[in-house]
């Protein structure tokens, strides 16, 4: 009995020592992380996540009482946590080993594809947006073309995990076009399915590639009776190491980077908001940043106007768009002397007033399907 008693005491002693050891280690880690967080300078921007980080948390009695200080400080600690990127990568690896098929709204597809999770549709919002575009098209007659861009998961649905439900875009897009009775409607589904092996979407980003944008451009230009440019006549450039928006959200550890291609178009002058004038439609400073796609027409500005100084055909086009159009617009500059680009998310002038001030030969309304179904600013097009 004494032997058993001492064995029990030794076991309890070992258990408590082990528990204390874990407690001491955990406490030490907390103190070390706290000290490092005070010594280390705050990081302003995360290239890994492509976003600004929380900085400069200020204490006040009012903020402490209403709880906002605690929330801000928690956000600050999360953003400024030492070795944050390494911990994110470890988390991603852990989730992969556990067999997770999605993270933070991004689906891990086969063949190292990433896709956006889109399982519910706000039919009222989508209907309102389509009705607004319809009213706009009716008002400006046959000069309006509408392009609804399918998202990558619709074209590459065979790479989706088995049994995963996603909104089926093909039938809905066809139905939407049947309701857009006043516009020239451009359905890209068949063309994109035929070209799917030719790198038309990025694997790590929600946009189409430059070649995907070119295919869409050709469909639009041919639909209005014009001739698309031949890319063989233009010098091309490639930017390696592009990790897009899907990568920034999911942080997968085993995904290869994408390649951005752009073409040299000469003698173009770009005006943003009537204030800043540039001699290039590309922002080359973005090449060394995480958000490389924003190099096209310098990102999403409320109003951008591009003039081709070598083209004297007097043709003028308006593009009302989301960011998918940013890599398509450069091609339009070779057919139109003047290209106006409006992003309704930040454009605060009434569209009807802008239309009265300008005479456009053609108007292109371009949105990807998910944006068309979720955006709250599209309805401004009817005013």
C-alpha positions as CSV (number, residue, x, y, z in Angstrom):
1,X,0.0,0.0,0.0
2,X,2.8,2.4,0.8
3,X,4.3,1.7,-2.6
4,X,1.1,2.6,-4.3
5,X,0.7,5.7,-2.1
6,X,4.2,7.0,-3.1
7,X,3.6,6.2,-6.7
8,X,0.4,8.3,-6.6
9,X,2.3,11.1,-4.9
10,X,5.1,11.0,-7.5
11,X,2.5,11.0,-10.3
12,X,0.7,14.1,-8.7
13,X,4.0,15.8,-8.3
14,X,5.0,15.2,-11.9
15,X,1.6,16.3,-13.0
16,X,1.7,19.6,-11.1
17,X,5.3,20.2,-12.2
18,X,4.3,19.7,-15.8
19,X,1.3,21.9,-15.4
20,X,3.5,24.6,-13.8
21,X,6.0,24.2,-16.6
22,X,3.3,24.8,-19.2
23,X,2.0,27.8,-17.2
24,X,5.5,29.3,-16.9
25,X,6.1,28.8,-20.6
26,X,2.8,30.4,-21.5
27,X,3.4,33.3,-19.1
28,X,6.9,33.8,-20.5
29,X,5.6,33.9,-24.1
30,X,3.1,36.6,-23.1
31,X,5.7,38.8,-21.5
32,X,8.1,38.3,-24.4
33,X,5.5,39.1,-27.1
34,X,4.4,42.2,-25.0
35,X,8.0,43.5,-24.7
36,X,8.6,43.0,-28.4
37,X,5.4,44.7,-29.3
38,X,6.5,47.8,-27.3
39,X,10.1,47.8,-28.8
40,X,9.2,47.0,-32.4
41,X,8.0,49.8,-34.6
42,X,4.4,49.7,-35.8
43,X,4.0,48.3,-39.3
44,X,1.7,50.6,-41.4
45,X,1.0,48.3,-44.4
46,X,0.9,44.6,-44.9
47,X,2.2,43.6,-48.3
48,X,1.2,40.0,-47.5
49,X,-2.4,40.9,-46.9
50,X,-2.5,44.0,-49.2
51,X,-4.1,46.3,-46.6
52,X,-3.4,49.0,-44.0
53,X,-2.7,47.8,-40.5
54,X,-4.1,49.3,-37.2
55,X,-1.7,51.8,-35.6
56,X,-1.7,54.6,-33.0
57,X,-4.2,53.4,-30.4
58,X,-4.9,56.2,-28.0
59,X,-6.3,55.7,-24.5
60,X,-9.1,57.8,-23.1
61,X,-11.6,57.3,-20.2
62,X,-14.6,57.7,-22.5
63,X,-13.3,55.1,-25.0
64,X,-12.5,52.8,-22.1
65,X,-15.9,53.1,-20.6
66,X,-17.8,52.6,-23.9
67,X,-15.6,49.7,-24.8
68,X,-14.1,51.1,-28.0
69,X,-10.6,51.3,-26.6
70,X,-10.6,47.6,-25.9
71,X,-11.8,46.8,-29.4
72,X,-9.2,49.1,-31.0
73,X,-6.5,47.6,-28.8
74,X,-7.4,44.1,-29.7
75,X,-7.4,45.0,-33.4
76,X,-4.0,46.7,-32.9
77,X,-2.5,43.6,-31.2
78,X,-3.8,41.4,-33.9
79,X,-2.3,43.6,-36.6
80,X,1.0,44.3,-34.9
81,X,1.6,40.8,-33.5
82,X,5.3,39.8,-33.8
83,X,6.0,37.4,-36.7
84,X,2.4,37.9,-37.9
85,X,3.0,36.7,-41.4
86,X,4.7,33.5,-40.2
87,X,1.8,32.7,-37.9
88,X,-0.7,33.2,-40.7
89,X,1.3,30.8,-42.9
90,X,1.4,28.2,-40.0
91,X,-2.4,28.6,-39.6
92,X,-2.9,28.1,-43.4
93,X,-0.7,24.9,-43.3
94,X,-2.6,23.6,-40.3
95,X,-6.0,24.1,-42.0
96,X,-4.7,22.4,-45.1
97,X,-3.5,19.4,-43.1
98,X,-6.9,19.2,-41.4
99,X,-8.5,19.0,-44.9
100,X,-10.3,22.3,-44.9
101,X,-11.7,23.2,-48.4
102,X,-12.1,27.0,-47.7
103,X,-10.8,29.8,-45.6
104,X,-12.1,33.3,-45.1
105,X,-14.6,32.9,-47.9
106,X,-12.0,31.6,-50.4
107,X,-12.3,28.0,-51.7
108,X,-9.2,25.8,-52.2
109,X,-9.8,24.3,-55.7
110,X,-7.9,21.5,-57.5
111,X,-4.8,22.3,-59.6
112,X,-3.9,25.1,-57.1
113,X,-7.0,27.2,-58.1
114,X,-8.5,29.6,-55.6
115,X,-12.2,30.7,-56.0
116,X,-14.6,33.0,-54.2
117,X,-17.3,31.3,-52.1
118,X,-20.7,32.6,-53.4
119,X,-23.6,30.6,-52.1
120,X,-26.5,33.1,-51.6
121,X,-28.0,35.5,-54.0
122,X,-29.9,38.7,-53.2
123,X,-32.4,38.5,-55.9
124,X,-34.0,41.9,-55.0
125,X,-30.7,43.8,-55.3
126,X,-29.7,42.0,-58.5
127,X,-33.1,42.8,-60.0
128,X,-32.9,46.4,-59.0
129,X,-29.4,46.7,-60.6
130,X,-30.6,45.1,-63.8
131,X,-33.7,47.4,-63.9
132,X,-31.5,50.5,-63.4
133,X,-29.2,49.4,-66.3
134,X,-32.3,48.7,-68.4
135,X,-33.6,52.2,-67.8
136,X,-30.3,53.7,-68.7
137,X,-30.1,51.7,-71.9
138,X,-33.6,52.7,-72.9
139,X,-32.8,56.3,-72.4
140,X,-29.7,56.2,-74.6
141,X,-31.0,53.8,-77.2
142,X,-28.8,51.4,-79.1
143,X,-25.4,53.0,-78.1
144,X,-25.3,51.0,-74.9
145,X,-23.6,47.6,-74.6
146,X,-23.8,45.4,-71.5
147,X,-21.1,42.9,-70.5
148,X,-21.7,40.6,-67.5
149,X,-18.4,38.8,-66.8
150,X,-18.7,35.3,-65.3
151,X,-16.4,34.7,-62.3
152,X,-13.6,32.1,-62.5
153,X,-15.4,29.4,-60.6
154,X,-18.1,29.2,-63.3
155,X,-15.6,28.7,-66.0
156,X,-13.5,26.2,-64.1
157,X,-16.2,24.5,-62.0
158,X,-14.6,21.1,-62.5
159,X,-11.9,22.3,-60.1
160,X,-14.3,23.0,-57.3
161,X,-14.4,20.5,-54.4
162,X,-16.9,17.8,-54.9
163,X,-20.3,18.4,-53.3
164,X,-19.6,22.2,-52.7
165,X,-22.6,24.4,-53.6
166,X,-22.0,27.6,-55.6
167,X,-24.5,29.9,-57.3
168,X,-24.7,28.7,-60.9
169,X,-24.1,31.8,-63.0
170,X,-24.6,30.6,-66.6
171,X,-28.4,30.2,-66.4
172,X,-28.8,33.4,-64.4
173,X,-26.7,35.5,-66.8
174,X,-28.7,34.2,-69.7
175,X,-31.9,35.2,-67.9
176,X,-30.5,38.6,-67.1
177,X,-29.7,39.3,-70.7
178,X,-33.2,38.3,-71.7
179,X,-34.5,41.1,-69.5
180,X,-32.0,43.7,-70.9
181,X,-34.0,44.4,-74.0
182,X,-32.6,47.9,-74.9
183,X,-28.9,47.1,-75.0
184,X,-26.4,45.2,-77.1
185,X,-25.7,42.3,-74.8
186,X,-22.3,40.5,-74.9
187,X,-22.4,36.9,-73.5
188,X,-18.8,35.7,-72.8
189,X,-19.6,32.2,-71.5
190,X,-19.2,30.2,-74.6
191,X,-16.1,32.0,-75.7
192,X,-14.5,31.7,-72.3
193,X,-15.3,28.0,-72.0
194,X,-13.6,27.4,-75.4
195,X,-10.6,29.4,-74.3
196,X,-10.3,28.1,-70.7
197,X,-7.0,26.4,-71.3
198,X,-5.3,29.7,-72.4
199,X,-4.9,31.4,-69.0
200,X,-7.9,33.7,-69.0
201,X,-8.3,34.1,-65.2
202,X,-5.7,34.5,-62.5
203,X,-5.5,31.6,-60.0
204,X,-4.9,33.8,-57.0
205,X,-7.0,36.8,-57.8
206,X,-10.7,37.6,-58.7
207,X,-9.9,39.3,-62.0
208,X,-9.4,38.0,-65.5
209,X,-6.0,38.0,-67.0
210,X,-5.0,40.5,-69.7
211,X,-5.7,37.8,-72.3
212,X,-9.1,37.2,-70.8
213,X,-9.7,41.0,-71.0
214,X,-8.5,41.0,-74.6
215,X,-11.0,38.2,-75.6
216,X,-13.8,40.3,-74.0
217,X,-12.6,43.4,-75.8
218,X,-12.7,41.5,-79.2
219,X,-16.3,40.4,-78.5
220,X,-17.3,43.9,-77.7
221,X,-15.5,45.6,-80.6
222,X,-16.8,43.1,-83.2
223,X,-20.4,43.5,-81.8
224,X,-20.4,47.2,-82.6
225,X,-19.0,46.6,-86.1
226,X,-15.3,47.6,-85.5
227,X,-12.1,45.7,-85.9
228,X,-10.1,44.6,-82.8
229,X,-6.4,45.1,-82.7
230,X,-3.9,42.3,-83.4
231,X,-1.7,41.8,-80.3
232,X,1.2,40.6,-82.5
233,X,1.8,44.2,-83.5
234,X,2.4,45.4,-80.0
235,X,5.2,44.8,-77.6
236,X,4.3,42.8,-74.5
237,X,5.7,42.8,-71.0
238,X,5.4,40.4,-68.1
239,X,5.3,41.0,-64.3
240,X,6.1,37.9,-62.2
241,X,5.2,37.2,-58.6
242,X,1.6,38.4,-58.5
243,X,-0.4,37.1,-55.6
244,X,-3.9,38.5,-55.8
245,X,-7.0,39.2,-53.6
246,X,-7.9,35.5,-53.1
247,X,-4.4,34.8,-51.8
248,X,-4.5,37.8,-49.5
249,X,-7.7,36.5,-47.9
250,X,-6.9,32.8,-47.6
251,X,-3.0,32.9,-47.3
252,X,-2.5,29.4,-48.7
253,X,1.0,28.1,-48.3
254,X,1.3,26.0,-51.4
255,X,0.0,28.3,-54.2
256,X,2.2,29.5,-57.1
257,X,2.1,33.2,-58.1
258,X,0.4,34.6,-61.2
259,X,1.9,36.5,-64.1
260,X,0.5,39.9,-65.2
261,X,1.0,40.9,-68.9
262,X,0.6,44.3,-70.3
263,X,1.2,45.9,-73.7
264,X,2.9,49.1,-74.8
265,X,0.5,51.6,-76.2
266,X,2.1,54.9,-77.2
267,X,1.1,58.5,-77.2
268,X,-1.7,58.2,-74.6
269,X,-2.6,60.9,-72.1
270,X,-4.6,60.0,-69.0
271,X,-6.5,62.5,-66.9
272,X,-7.8,61.5,-63.5
273,X,-10.6,63.6,-61.9
274,X,-9.7,66.5,-64.2
275,X,-6.6,67.2,-62.0
276,X,-3.8,64.8,-62.5
277,X,-2.4,64.2,-66.0
278,X,-0.1,61.3,-66.9
279,X,1.7,60.2,-70.1
280,X,1.1,56.5,-69.3
281,X,-2.0,54.5,-68.6
282,X,0.1,52.3,-66.2
283,X,1.3,53.0,-62.7
284,X,4.6,51.3,-62.7
285,X,5.2,52.0,-59.0
286,X,2.6,49.2,-58.3
287,X,4.9,46.6,-59.9
288,X,6.8,46.2,-56.6
289,X,3.7,46.2,-54.4
290,X,1.3,43.4,-53.6
291,X,-1.6,45.0,-55.5
292,X,0.1,44.7,-58.9
293,X,-3.3,44.7,-60.8
294,X,-3.9,48.3,-59.8
295,X,-1.2,49.3,-62.2
296,X,-3.9,49.3,-64.9
297,X,-5.2,52.8,-65.4
298,X,-3.9,53.6,-61.9
299,X,-6.7,51.7,-60.1
300,X,-10.3,52.6,-59.4
301,X,-10.8,56.3,-59.8
302,X,-14.2,58.0,-60.0
303,X,-13.5,59.5,-63.4
304,X,-10.6,58.8,-65.8
305,X,-10.3,60.2,-69.3
306,X,-7.7,58.8,-71.8
307,X,-6.8,60.5,-75.1
308,X,-5.0,58.8,-77.9
309,X,-3.0,61.6,-79.5
310,X,-2.2,59.5,-82.6
311,X,-5.8,58.6,-83.3
312,X,-7.9,61.2,-85.1
313,X,-11.2,59.3,-85.8
314,X,-13.2,61.5,-83.4
315,X,-14.8,58.5,-81.7
316,X,-15.6,58.7,-78.1
317,X,-16.7,55.9,-75.6
318,X,-17.9,55.8,-72.0
319,X,-17.1,52.8,-69.8
320,X,-19.2,52.4,-66.6
321,X,-17.4,49.6,-64.8
322,X,-15.9,47.7,-61.9
323,X,-12.3,46.8,-61.7
324,X,-12.5,44.1,-64.3
325,X,-12.6,46.8,-67.0
326,X,-9.2,48.2,-65.8
327,X,-7.2,45.7,-67.9
328,X,-9.6,45.9,-70.8
329,X,-9.6,49.7,-71.2
330,X,-6.0,49.9,-72.7
331,X,-7.3,48.0,-75.7
332,X,-10.1,50.4,-76.2
333,X,-7.6,53.3,-76.6
334,X,-6.6,51.8,-79.9
335,X,-10.1,52.1,-81.4
336,X,-11.4,55.3,-79.7
337,X,-9.7,58.7,-79.7
338,X,-11.2,59.4,-76.3
339,X,-12.1,57.0,-73.5
340,X,-14.1,58.1,-70.5
341,X,-14.2,55.7,-67.5
342,X,-16.6,56.0,-64.6
343,X,-16.6,54.0,-61.4
344,X,-20.0,54.6,-59.7
345,X,-18.6,53.6,-56.3
346,X,-16.9,57.0,-56.0
347,X,-18.5,59.0,-58.8
348,X,-20.8,61.7,-57.2
349,X,-22.0,63.5,-60.3
350,X,-25.4,62.6,-61.7
351,X,-24.9,60.3,-64.8
352,X,-27.6,62.2,-66.7
353,X,-25.7,65.5,-66.2
354,X,-22.5,63.9,-67.4
355,X,-24.2,62.5,-70.4
356,X,-25.6,65.9,-71.3
357,X,-22.1,67.4,-71.3
358,X,-20.7,64.7,-73.5
359,X,-21.7,63.1,-76.8
360,X,-20.6,59.4,-76.8
361,X,-20.5,57.1,-79.8
362,X,-20.7,54.0,-77.6
363,X,-21.3,53.2,-74.0
364,X,-20.1,50.0,-72.3
365,X,-21.5,48.8,-69.0
366,X,-19.1,46.2,-67.6
367,X,-19.5,44.3,-64.3
368,X,-18.5,40.9,-63.1
369,X,-21.4,38.8,-62.0
370,X,-20.7,38.8,-58.2
371,X,-20.3,42.6,-58.3
372,X,-23.5,43.0,-60.3
373,X,-25.4,40.9,-57.7
374,X,-23.9,42.7,-54.6
375,X,-23.0,46.3,-55.5
376,X,-25.2,49.0,-54.1
377,X,-24.0,51.8,-56.3
378,X,-25.0,50.5,-59.7
379,X,-28.5,51.9,-59.3
380,X,-27.0,55.4,-59.6
381,X,-26.8,54.8,-63.3
382,X,-30.5,55.5,-63.8
383,X,-30.3,59.1,-62.3
